[in-house]
């Protein structure tokens, strides 16, 4: 992870509806319905799902994503 050393984790049993944003990176292991905007890297883990747009430094996609992706790195 680059200069953004903070990492937030949405665990495998989590279900979130709404926008998620912040400084640093995020690892999504559960289900998110909404947009993601972070300054660090984003990861959608195997078995996870995101229905929304992702704006992050980079994206590591192991799960499902329905939406648009914008990376800055």
N, C-alpha and C positions, 0 to 999 in steps of 0.2 A: 504494500500500500504506500502511496506516495506521501506527501507532506500531511495528508489527512489521516491521522493515526487513530481516530475514534471509529469504532465499529459497533453498529447497532444490529441486534439479531432479533428477527421475528421468528419465534420457535415453531416447530412442526405442528403443534396443536393450536396455534393462533389463527384466528380468522378476523381480518380487519377490512372495514369498508370506509374509505376516505383517503385523502391525500396524506402521504408520508414525505416529510422533507427534513433536511438538516445538514449540518456540517459533518464531514467524515463519510464513511462507507456504510453499507447495509447488506446484510445477508438475510434473504427471505427463505425460510424453510416451510412456512405454512401457506395460507391463501390470502391474497391481497386483491381487493377490488377497488381500484383507485390509482391515481398517478403517483410516481415516485420522483423526487427531485433531491439529489444529494451531491455534495461537492467531491466526494471520493468515489471509489468503485462500488458497483452494485453486483450482487450475486443472487441468482435465482437457483436454489439448490435442486437436486434431483427430487422429484416428487412434489415440489412446490409449484404454485401457480400465481400469475399476476395477470389481471385484466385491467390494463391501463397503460399509459405512456410512461417510459422510463427516461430520465435525464440524469446522467452520471458521468464520472470521469471515464469509466470503462464498464463493460458488462460481461459477466461470466454466466452463461445460460446453460443450466443443466436440467431445468424443469420446463414448464409451459409459460409462454408469454403471448398474450393477445393485445397488441398495441404497437405504438411507434417507439423507436429507440433513438436517442440523441446522445452521443458520447463526445467528450471534450479532450480526451487524452490521446 
